[in-house]
């Protein structure tokens, strides 16, 4: 089947994430019910940017580790048969995992850029007309919601990639040991 399958949409998940309310300018304090946990929009945006930076760093570290170990480019001399097939499967899984990490990095990077622009515009929001402020609030809220979704998806990809990394590394070690023992048996 040569037709490309569209990726499955992630179901909407209830979120404990705070909602972004840009209608409240940074210098003004909301009603008295503001608890210690509530943050102003600028702080919420900055928190998401920091979270994305941390995720980008973690994903880059795992991606680099996998590339350094050449997990997707396995060149193991194994006899034809089950071990050879398993080596190819592990290389395929590692390659797929690396591609997912690259996609997550690209999406996080793009979303972080958008949130940085929102943060910068929010800091200068008083310079906008009231209609521009309303438009900005809608755009910023959408960007914030997108960042929450991208962060959640990236965390899921990172978790899956870490598990795949451990699985592939263990399987490849076993395959290499079998190949070494097989070559030693053949030499005798």
Buried (B, 14 or more C-beta within 10 A) or exposed (E): EEEEEEEEEEEEEEEEBBEBBBEEEEEEEEEEEEEEEEBBBBEBBBEBBEBBEEBBEBBEEBBEEBBEBEBBEBEBEBEEEEBBEBBEEBBEBBBEBBEBBEBBBEBBEEBBEBBBEBBEBBEEBEEBEEEEBEEBBEBBBEBBBBBBBBBBBBBEBBEEBEEBBEBBBEBBEEBBEBBEEBEEEEEE
